[in-house]
Amino acid sequence: MYNRIVRTTIEIKPEHRAKLLELAARRGEKGFSSVVAEAVEVYLAGNAGQERFRKRALRLRGTLPHNEARRLQQSSETLRGFWR
């Protein structure tokens, strides 16, 4: 795979831009492209982990006996009643 850099345009809030520039400056960098690239890498890695977890959880569908599943559902609904 090639390690090419592709230019793109994103829209961000002015306060986010300021914080990104500040972070880049603390790193001794002129712009904040590397900071954004790092943030995207971290986000994508975390998202991939969540997707693997979701798929694993879905594979468990139907593995609980019906009565246990119903009891768990009722307990969950009771707990949700205490949430704001």
RAVEN-V459068 format. One record per residue. N is the residue number from 1. PHI is phi in whole degrees, -180 to 180 (NA if undefined). Layout:
((N;PHI) (N;PHI))
This chain:
((1;NA) (2;-82) (3;-105) (4;-77) (5;-106) (6;-120) (7;-79) (8;-150) (9;-119) (10;-128) (11;-107) (12;-134) (13;-71) (14;-56) (15;-69) (16;-69) (17;-59) (18;-63) (19;-67) (20;-65) (21;-63) (22;-63) (23;-63) (24;-62) (25;-62) (26;-63) (27;-85) (28;82) (29;-104) (30;-78) (31;-114) (32;-110) (33;-58) (34;-68) (35;-67) (36;-65) (37;-60) (38;-64) (39;-63) (40;-65) (41;-59) (42;-64) (43;-62) (44;-64) (45;-65) (46;-66) (47;-66) (48;-64) (49;-64) (50;-65) (51;-65) (52;-62) (53;-64) (54;-63) (55;-63) (56;-64) (57;-65) (58;-66) (59;-65) (60;-82) (61;-55) (62;86) (63;-87) (64;-86) (65;-60) (66;-54) (67;-65) (68;-70) (69;-62) (70;-64) (71;-63) (72;-64) (73;-62) (74;-64) (75;-63) (76;-63) (77;-64) (78;-64) (79;-62) (80;-63) (81;-63) (82;-88) (83;-74) (84;-72))
